[in-house]
Amino acid sequence: MNISLKSPLDMHVHLRQDDMLRQVTPFTSEQFVGAVCMPNTLPPVDNLERYTSYISNIKDAAAPHSFEPYVPLFFRSDYTREELSSAREQLFGIKLYPAGVTTNSEDGVAELKLIEPVLEIMQDLDLPLLVHGETSGYSPDREREFVDVYDHLATTFPKLRITMEHITTKEAVEFLDKHPNVFATVTLHHLLYTMDDMLGGLFNPFLFCKPILKSAEDRDAIQQLVLSGHAKVMFGSDSAPHTEILKRTEGMAGCFTAPVLLPMLAQFFEDHDQLDLLQAFVSDHARKIYGVHPPERTVVLEREEWVVPPRYGSIVPVNAGETLRWKVV
């Protein structure tokens, strides 16, 4: 039995930079024809020179696959209308990180009120806003608290396309349909796992991520949303590699899921008798929401068991040692 997916897309992935980028990008470009590649590098991708250079580096690392990197700029509160207007045809969007909430976000936005002039420009230019939606409060509540910020942004800028990245809570699910200009991405790990998977036995550092895993109730709400085939929901892996040493000793946040994404998604949808929804979740919804035209390529999965390696180079995947029943041909 095979599954053929037309031009699958990962709408949120971290490819990092330099040697790490060259190591992990092939896992994404083998399974997907394009991806939204996060700009929180060091230094961040916050100007056109870094933007074009980063896209070139990703394409080189993705070879020989035809692969389109969609890179949002890292949010700066001093972007000018002239700067964004002149580059509009090249830009995919702008990514907002509240300062300090996740990896390499120290240069993020410290005062949300001060960014509204840039949001006004983005709305006028139809330049999407992608948001890491967490406050700096108590970690399990950070995304729940940020829903009020989403509500303010969507109300104040009703023509601005806003994507709630990697949603994790039932409150975010309930909020999704409040505004027509709000969309969402869902990760594999938030779709499948809870905080108990990370902390219920021995601590599993490879499931530590931000936003952190939530309760079974939250996970079930995310699953129901995805299995409803909701047209405002896209797949975005938030695969975020760190070396095993950094995960074990420094507690770096991020789940490396890139090698197993399509096989595990196929397994999830098959388990729920909804394989027919996989194509829309990993491609069709994103193309409609963003109006992108990715490379035409069919990715085929076959029903064949394989064991996920314990590590890929210096990186341990979330599902190390597990037997999966779908495999990318």
N, C-alpha and C positions, 0 to 999 in steps of 0.2 A: 504494500500500500504506500502510495506517495502523496505528498501535498505540494502543490505548486503555488508559490506566492509571487504576485506581480509587484516588482519594485518595492520591496519592504523598506521601511524607514525607521531609524531609531531617533526619536525626537528629543533626546537629552543624553549625551554621553560625555565623559571626561577622557580625553586622549593624552592629557598632560603635554610634555614637550621633550625635545632632545631624544635621548636613548629610550626613555619610557614610551614616548610617542611612537617611535619606530617599532618597538616591541609589541604594543597592544593594538595599534590601528588595524593590522591585518585581520584580527578577530572580528572587528566590526565590518570592514569592507568585504569580507567573505560572505557575511550573512545579510548585509544591507547595502542598498545602492546609494544611500545618503544618510546623513546624520546631523543633528544639531549639536555642534561641538562647542563645549563650554569655554568661555574666555578667561577663566580665573587662573591664568598661568602667572609666572613670575618673570618679568613684569606682566601686568594684565594686558589683554588685547583691547586697548582703549583709544586707538587712533588708526587711521587708514593704512599707514605704513605697516604696523604690526598685524593688522587685519589681513592684508594681502600676503604678507610673508607667512603667516600661520596657515592660511588656506593652501599655499604652495607646499609647505612642509607636510601637511596632511595628505595631499594628493600624491606626493612622492612616496609616502609611507604606505598608502593604500594600493599602489601598483602591485600586480597588473590589473586589478579590478577597476571597472568604471565606477567611480564613487564621487558624490557631490557633498562637500562639507558646507553646511549652513552654519555660519559662525555669527552669533550675536556679539555686538560690541559690549564691553564691560561698562556699566553705567558710570558716567561722570556727570556731576551736577553743573559743569560749566560748558557742556556742549552748546554750540551756537547754531542758530538756524542756517547760517551760511555753511557751516561745516557739515551738518547732516544733509542739507538739501543737495549740496554738490556731490555727495557720495551715495545718495538715496538708491540709485539703480543697482549699486553693488551690495547694499546692506540687507541683511536678513531681519534684524531686529536689534534690541538692546536688552541686556540681562541685568536685572537689579538684584544686587546682594546687599542686604543690611549688613553693616560693618561688623565683622568678627563672628558671624554666625556659622561659618563653615570654612572649609579649607581655602586658604589664599583669598579670604574676603576682607582682610584688614583694611584695604583701600575702598571698601564698599561705602554705601550711603549711611551716614550717621544721623542725618536729620531729614526725614521724609518730606516735611513741608517745603524744604528748600529745593526739591527737585521738580516741583510742579511746572515751572517755566519750560523745562525740557520735555515734560510729558505733554504739554500743550503743543510744542513743535512736533513731537512724535505723532500726536493725533492728527495734526494737519497734514503730515507727510504719509499717513497710513503706515507707520513704522511700528511693528508689534513690540509689546513689552512682555518680557519673560521674567518671572519673579521667583526667587527663592523665598517663600513666604513664611518666615519665622521671626518672632520677636527675640529679644535677648533675655526673656524671662525663664521660668522653670522649664527645663528641657521638654518633658512630656506635653506641656501646654503651649509651647511656642507657636505651633501652627494654628491651634484653636484660637489663640489670641490674635493672630494675624488676619483672621477672617474679617474683622472690622476694618482693617486697612484695605483689604480687597474691596470691601463694600464702598468705602470712601473713594477709592480710585475709579471704580467702575461707574459710580454715580457722577463724579466730577468730570470724568472724561468718557462720555458714553460712546464715542466713536473710536476709542482706543482699544485695539485688540489686546487682551490681557490673558496670559497663560499662567495658571497656577501650576508651578512645576512640582513634580513628584508628590502629589497629594497623599496624605496618610490617615486622615481622620473622617469620621462620619459627618462632622460639621462642615468640612470642605465639600463632601459629596452633596450635602443638603443645600449648600450655598451655590453650587454650580449653575443651577437654572434660575437664579434670582435675576441675573443680568444677561442680556443676549451677547454682550461683548466679552464674556468670560469663558475660558476654556481650561482644559487640564491635561497634564500628562500623568501616567501611572507607571511605576517601576515594577519589575519582576519581583524584587524582594519584598516590597510592601504589599504586593498582591498575594504572596504566599506565606509570609512569616510574621510572627508577633514578637514582642519583647521577651516572651517566655522562651522562644527559640534561642535568643541570645543569652539570657540570664538564668533560665530555669534550671539548668544543670551546671556544668562547668562553663565559665564565661567563654563565649565564642567570639573572638575579636574580629573574625572575618564577616560577621553580621552586624558589626557596629558601624552605623552610618548616621548621617544627618540629612533630613529629619530622622530621628531615631524610630525604630519599629514601635508600633503601638499595640493596643489591646486586640483580642480576638474580635470584639465588637466592631472596632474600626476596620480591621482586615476584612471582616465579612461584608461591611458596607462597601468597601472598595471592590471586592469580588462581585457583589451584586450589580454595582455600577457598570463594570466591564462586561459582565455577562448579559446586561440589558442591551448591549450594542449601542450605547449612547453616542450620538454623533459628535458631541463636543469633547470626547475623550480620546486621547492618542497614547500610543506606547512610547515611553521614553525611559530607557533603562537606568539612567544615572549610574551606569557602571563607572566605578572610580578606583583605579588601581593605586595601590601602595605596595612597597616591598614587604615581604613577610617580616623582616626585622622591624620595620617601622610600625607595622600593625601590632606586633607583639610587645614592643618596648615603648613606643611613643603613643600608642592608642589612636593612631590616625583614623579618621572617619572616612568610610567608603567601602562599598561592596564591589568586588570585581566579578561581574557576571557575564562579561562580553562573550566568553567562549561557549556559553550554554543557552543563550537567550531564545533563539527560535525553537530549539528542541524542547526547552522547558515550557515555553508558551504553548506549543502544540500539545504537550502532555496535559497542561492545565485545561485547555479548551476541550480536549478529548475526554478528560475525566468528567466534564460537565455536559457532555454530548452537545457541544456548541462549536465544533471545528469550523463551521461555516462563518463564524464571526471573526476568525483570525485575520483574514485578509483586510477587513476594514480597520481593525484595531492597529495593525502594524503598517498601514499604508493609506487606505482610502480616506479616512477621516482627516489625517494630517494634510493630505494634498488639498482637500477642500478648504480646511481652515486657513492654511497659509497660502494657498494658491501656487504651490510649487509644482514644478514639472521635472521630477527626478529622472535619471537615466533609466532607459527601458531594459530591464533584466529580470529574468525569472529565476527565483531561488527555490530549489527543490529539496524537500525533506523526505526521507524514507524511513519506514518503520523498521529500525534495526538497532538493537541494543549496543551500547558502548559505555565504557566506564570513564568518568571524568578524571583526568590526571590529578595527582596530589598537588602539583604546582606547575605553573608555566614559567620557566626561568626562576626569577626571584619572587613571583607573585602567586599567592594561593587563591584559587577561585572559591566562591561561596559553596559550591556543590562538590568539592573535592572528594573523590572516592565513590561518588554515587553512580548507580547504573541508570542511565536514561534510555528511553525506548524510541526516541526519534533522533535522527542524525541528519546533518546537512550533507547533501550529496556533493 
